[in-house]
Amino acid sequence: MASTRIHDASKKLGVLLITTLVLCSGSVGAGVVSAQESAPGEPVNFYGQITDNADTPAPAGTEVYAVVNGSVEDRMTISEAGQYGGPGAFDDKLTVNSAAGDEIHFRIASPDGPEAVGSPYELSGQSGVIELNLTFSDETFDGPPGDGDGGTDGGDGAGGSGSGGGSDGGGSDGGGSDGGGSDGGDGSDGGGADGGDGSGGDSDTGAPSFVVSELDPQDVTISAGDALTVTATIENVGDTEGTQSVEYRIGGAVMANQSVLLAPGETTTVEFADIETLNLETDEYEHGVFTENDSQTATLTIGGGSDGTNNSTPGFGYVASLLALLLFVLGVRRKRD
């Protein structure tokens, strides 16, 4: 009788353990699928030529914006006429998260400025470095940035009461034409007065300047495949409000970026979380945070340790324990029989 009860109890326990095993396996699979679905998109890096339909190159100083779903993903001020970014590993590029949206708009001057012909471009499914030449409508780049119609003419030099000649009035920078000074009229005194300088175009109100400090961590060693989280402080020490793309780089490669808007004197902390190092070889790298004006770098050492591949599936430690317990119960049952 006792043997029968033990037998029945062991059968029930075995069924319970098998049911638990199946449920655990299902939840582990769901967890893996969920993790894969929530993975961030690959960065897409754009560079290429930038001209208008008349083949006039965009002048140095032109600001190019990459906009996805109404948000600025990256921004660049070009330094070479007719070219934004470059193909080299250390060249600047417009970097966009491929998971940010389906389409990307390229604009100049501002996030709402003139848009490239053929924009928007397909973004979903893109990755890596892409050469994309941007063309804008006719006469977009007729003159350099800030080339106004100019300042006013310089005032004529007023002649004194004597016979001295008035000097020429100086035209201002920014396209103002030189004003000619008129000769002073004859009179008893000698020199005529200098002509007034021409008034300038737009006055220089300064520019935003973002500096980097408090990089954390700095000199750090991690195992290959480990994720890394980095923070830094960004301050606008310039005279005007501005937006810049702040980048985290390893060995010159942009690993992540975010757009930061700061008023003069304003400070913020940026965080780049869960930076993957799966594709980095065991070595020492310069890593740091970069703005258009400044950077702070340190040394990142990738050790042997983990190769970034976890061969065990999360949750299967529990499964193995359940299997061991099930085998134990079956063994006891056989002995009882």
Secondary structure as the mmCIF struct_conf table of DSSP 4:
data_model
#
loop_
_struct_conf.conf_type_id
_struct_conf.id
_struct_conf.beg_label_comp_id
_struct_conf.beg_label_asym_id
_struct_conf.beg_label_seq_id
_struct_conf.end_label_comp_id
_struct_conf.end_label_asym_id
_struct_conf.end_label_seq_id
HELX_RH_AL_P HELX_RH_AL_P1 ALA A 2 GLU A 37
TURN_TY1_P TURN_TY1_P1 SER A 38 SER A 38
HELX_LH_PP_P HELX_LH_PP_P1 ALA A 39 GLU A 42
STRN STRN1 PRO A 43 ASP A 52
TURN_TY1_P TURN_TY1_P2 ASN A 53 ALA A 54
HELX_LH_PP_P HELX_LH_PP_P2 THR A 56 THR A 56
STRN STRN2 PRO A 57 PRO A 57
HELX_LH_PP_P HELX_LH_PP_P3 ALA A 58 PRO A 59
TURN_TY1_P TURN_TY1_P3 ALA A 60 GLY A 61
STRN STRN3 GLU A 63 VAL A 68
TURN_TY1_P TURN_TY1_P4 ASN A 69 GLY A 70
STRN STRN4 SER A 71 THR A 77
BEND BEND1 SER A 79 SER A 79
STRN STRN5 GLU A 80 GLU A 80
TURN_TY1_P TURN_TY1_P5 ALA A 81 GLY A 82
STRN STRN6 GLN A 83 TYR A 84
BEND BEND2 GLY A 85 GLY A 85
BEND BEND3 PRO A 87 GLY A 88
TURN_TY1_P TURN_TY1_P6 ALA A 89 PHE A 90
BEND BEND4 ASP A 91 ASP A 91
STRN STRN7 LEU A 94 ASN A 97
TURN_TY1_P TURN_TY1_P7 SER A 98 ALA A 99
BEND BEND5 ALA A 100 ALA A 100
BEND BEND6 ASP A 102 ASP A 102
STRN STRN8 GLU A 103 ILE A 108
BEND BEND7 ALA A 109 SER A 110
TURN_TY1_P TURN_TY1_P8 PRO A 111 ASP A 112
BEND BEND8 GLY A 113 GLY A 113
STRN STRN9 GLU A 115 GLU A 115
TURN_TY1_P TURN_TY1_P9 VAL A 117 GLY A 118
BEND BEND9 PRO A 120 PRO A 120
STRN STRN10 TYR A 121 GLU A 122
TURN_TY1_P TURN_TY1_P10 SER A 124 GLY A 125
STRN STRN11 GLY A 128 GLU A 131
STRN STRN12 LEU A 134 PHE A 136
TURN_TY1_P TURN_TY1_P11 ASP A 138 PHE A 141
BEND BEND10 ASP A 142 GLY A 143
TURN_TY1_P TURN_TY1_P12 PRO A 145 GLY A 146
BEND BEND11 ASP A 149 ASP A 149
HELX_LH_PP_P HELX_LH_PP_P4 GLY A 151 GLY A 159
BEND BEND12 SER A 161 SER A 163
HELX_LH_PP_P HELX_LH_PP_P5 GLY A 164 ASP A 168
STRN STRN13 GLY A 169 GLY A 169
HELX_LH_PP_P HELX_LH_PP_P6 GLY A 170 SER A 172
TURN_TY1_P TURN_TY1_P13 ASP A 173 GLY A 175
HELX_LH_PP_P HELX_LH_PP_P7 GLY A 176 ASP A 178
STRN STRN14 GLY A 179 GLY A 179
HELX_LH_PP_P HELX_LH_PP_P8 GLY A 180 ASP A 186
BEND BEND13 SER A 188 ASP A 189
HELX_LH_PP_P HELX_LH_PP_P9 GLY A 191 GLY A 200
BEND BEND14 GLY A 201 ASP A 202
STRN STRN15 PHE A 210 ASP A 216
BEND BEND15 PRO A 217 PRO A 217
BEND BEND16 ASP A 219 ASP A 219
STRN STRN16 VAL A 220 SER A 223
TURN_TY1_P TURN_TY1_P14 ALA A 224 GLY A 225
STRN STRN17 LEU A 228 ASN A 236
BEND BEND17 GLY A 238 THR A 240
STRN STRN18 GLY A 242 ILE A 250
TURN_TY1_P TURN_TY1_P15 GLY A 251 GLY A 252
STRN STRN19 ALA A 253 LEU A 262
TURN_TY1_P TURN_TY1_P16 PRO A 264 GLY A 265
STRN STRN20 THR A 267 ILE A 275
TURN_TY1_P TURN_TY1_P17 LEU A 278 ASN A 279
BEND BEND18 THR A 282 THR A 282
STRN STRN21 ASP A 283 PHE A 290
BEND BEND19 GLU A 292 ASN A 293
STRN STRN22 SER A 295 GLY A 303
BEND BEND20 GLY A 304 GLY A 305
BEND BEND21 GLY A 308 GLY A 308
BEND BEND22 SER A 312 SER A 312
HELX_LH_PP_P HELX_LH_PP_P10 THR A 313 THR A 313
TURN_TY1_P TURN_TY1_P18 PRO A 314 GLY A 315
HELX_RH_AL_P HELX_RH_AL_P2 PHE A 316 ARG A 336
#
